[in-house]
Amino acid sequence: NYFIRHIPPQQTEDFCRSIDAQVNELVNKCFAINFEELSDFAKSRIRLPIKLGGIGIRELLKVRWAEFTGGVVEGIIPLLDKTSDNGFVKGKLESAHIEHWIGEKAMESEDGP
């Protein structure tokens, strides 16, 4: 997940497809099945968390946007302005830069933020 959390999703589509295909091949070998021949219901069930009856394998292609957004937010929070017991502490990021990464239009570019 490191790459999809740190590289804009517009640039990771092919990478995610490749990883997903390799994971499907591994599932084929481990369970002696042909993943591509399974029904959509069966594929969805496999992708569920273990506690819900699946095997806990997520499809990276579908979660890459959420993963990237989570990675950006996680990285930005420590850099924001803070108020502490000693008063106001200026953060390292300006609001315009934050808007670029997580603002309303951040995911609309073909190349990413």
Secondary structure, DSSP 4 states (H G I P E B T S, - for coil): -HHHHHS-GGGTHHHHHHHHHHHHHHHHHHHT--GGGS-HHHHHHHTS-GGGTS-----HHHHHHHHHHHHHHHHHGGGS-EEETTEEE--SS-HHHHHHHHSTTTT-SSS--
